[in-house]
């Protein structure tokens, strides 16, 4: 397994473990309230449903 893939798996595993705790759930709940309205606005008002990123240089 490539080192990057192992790091990604560890990251996902730690995130799942964090969401099992009450504090992690509260943090995620606050994040959802902050992040989701702008995403919904972009999808509904601007009708922009898919983000395409072709590389950091082009951003």
Secondary structure by P-SEA (a helix, b strand, c coil): ccaaaaaaaaaaaaaaaaaacaaaaaaaaaaaacccaaaaaaaccccccbbbbcccccc
